[in-house]
Every structure is written in structure tokens, then in C-alpha cells.
């Protein structure tokens, strides 16, 4: 049991963490929405001046085609956040739906759904995403779909476990006894009770989705040139690390800051609503 002082310290630290990293994420969202107003140059405009190191005109330098790195990073915020959010949305919607139906109806439905989930779990997430990309082909949307499919098992298993717990509550049985429809029970009583852990998992998964999506783009299976996506930008500079370190370094730092901010925000959110910290 936590003492009153320890609980206060945890809550204070949690609030600071949510505010600090939430502010960083807010800045990233603003950059993604209003990139043309913040970027000093056109992100895909080729310059005859070629590659330049960081200077007053190009703070992060330019790549081998003379494109401004800072502008490409700002525009790339939209693509990286889109990969994270859309991938998580796909996994959340399909995974949660499958987990809820599996636990609620049980029997044959539960067996079929969970055997399918077990089959997906037989593949590591990144390997499953690679398989999907190999079937669908490279592309930004296909990356979102591939990463989303790779996260379905996590949501399905979490939702199933939570629904099984909720189904044991007496008021759920009472609703059934008075003729409550299955859809009404699921939408009005089950989903609200499992929304907190699902939301926390989704928040934490956004950072992982961005990492996997960037990794696929780095391997040439995601965004294609001249798209200013961070993983692709990092890959474009890997051959010049000894002569032009800035081409890969700054996009890599952007990925690092984004993923750390999302993970820390997710951890803060989890601690804020963790029932064990409120006792």
C-alpha cells in the first residue's frame, strides 16, 4: 500500500510528465498541420548547389540533391504521425472488435477468432508487417495497413480478457435477464468499461508504430522518394555518414524525440488512471 506522501509525489510527477510531453506532442501536431507556414523551403525542391553542411541559410544543412533538411523534417512530421495514428486505429478497431466478440459470444466464435489471433502471434510484429508489405507492395498506405495488422493480436487479447472480467459483473447479468439486446449491452455497458486500458495501449502503441513504419521506409518498403518521411530520409543519408552526417542524424533525432514523447505521455496517462495508484 502506498503512503499518502508517495501517492502525492507520483501524482505530481505524473502531471508534470503529461504536461511536458503533451506539449511536445502538441507542437508536433501543429507542425504537421501547418507545415507550409513553418518550413523555410519547399521540401522536394532540388537545388543545383547540392549538398551543404548546416549553416545560417540551412540550419540542418541540405541533402545530396540540395533539399533543405529542416523543411523536409517539418513536412515529414505529418507522414510519421499519420503512420502512427492510422496504424494504431486499424489495430484498435479490428483487434478490439474481435476480442469483444470472442469473449462475449464464446463457444465456436471464441475458438475461431482466438485461433486466428494465435496464428498472427506466431509471427513477430515486424516480420508480419514485412509479409503484408511483400504481398501488397511498398507504399505509405500499405505501411499503415501492415503495421496496423501486426498490432491486432495485442488489442484482441487485451479486449477479450477485460470483457471476460466485465461479463462476471452482476449488473450485466441483470441487463440480460430483463431482455437487453446484445448490441446494447456491448455498446452501452461493456465498451465503456474496457475503454481505459485500450486507450492506454493505443497511446503507447503509436510510438512503436512510428518506429516500425520508419524502419520499413528505411528498408525501402514504405514511403517512396521524394516523400519527406523520416525513415526514408535516414536511409538516404546512410551512404554519406562520414562526409555528411547531418542528412541521417537530424531525421533520426526527430524520430527519437517523437517516440520518447509519445511513450512518456502514454506512461503518464497510465499512471494517472491506474487504480492501484489511487488506493
NORJOWO-V754901 format. One line per field, one symbol per residue. phi: phi as a letter, one per 40 degrees, with the letter a starting at -180 (. if undefined). psi: psi as a letter, one per 40 degrees, with the letter a starting at -180 (. if undefined). burial: I if it has 9 or more other ideal C-beta (glycine too) atoms within 8 Angstrom, else O. A space follows every 50 residues. Layout:
phi->???
psi->???
burial->???
//
This chain:
phi->.ccccccccccccccccccccccccccccccccbdccbccbccbccbccg cbcdaccbdbgbcccgcccdccccccdcccccdcccccccccccccdccc cccccgfcccccccccccccccbddcccccccccccgciccccdcccccc cddccccccccccdccccccccccccccgcccccccccbcdccbcccccc cccccccccccccccccccgbbcbdcdccdccccccbccbdcbbcccccc cccccdccccccccccccccccbcccccc
psi->hiiddddddddddddddddddddddddddddddfddedhdiheehhheea hiihaddgdeaiaeeehhdddddddedddddddddddddddddddddddd dddddabdddddddddddddeehiddddddddddddiiidddddddddde edddddddddddddddeeiddddddddefhidddddddddddeedddddd ddddddddddddddddddeeebiiifhghdddddddedefdddgdddddd ddddddddddddddddddddddehddee.
burial->OOOOOOIOOIIOOIIOIIOIIIOIIOOIIOIIOOIOOOIOIOIOOOIOOI IIOOOOOIOIIIIIOIIIIIIIIIIIIIIIIIIIIIIIIIIIOIIIOIII IIIIOOOOIIOOIIOIIOOIOOIOIIOIIIIIIOOIOIIIOIIIIIIIII IIIIIIIIIIIIIIOIIOOOOIOOIIOOOOOOOIIIOOIIIOOIOOIIII IIIIIIIIIIIIIIIIIIOOIIIOOOIIIIIIIIIIIOOIIOOIIIIIII IIOIIOIIIIIIIIIIIIIIIIOOOOIOO
//
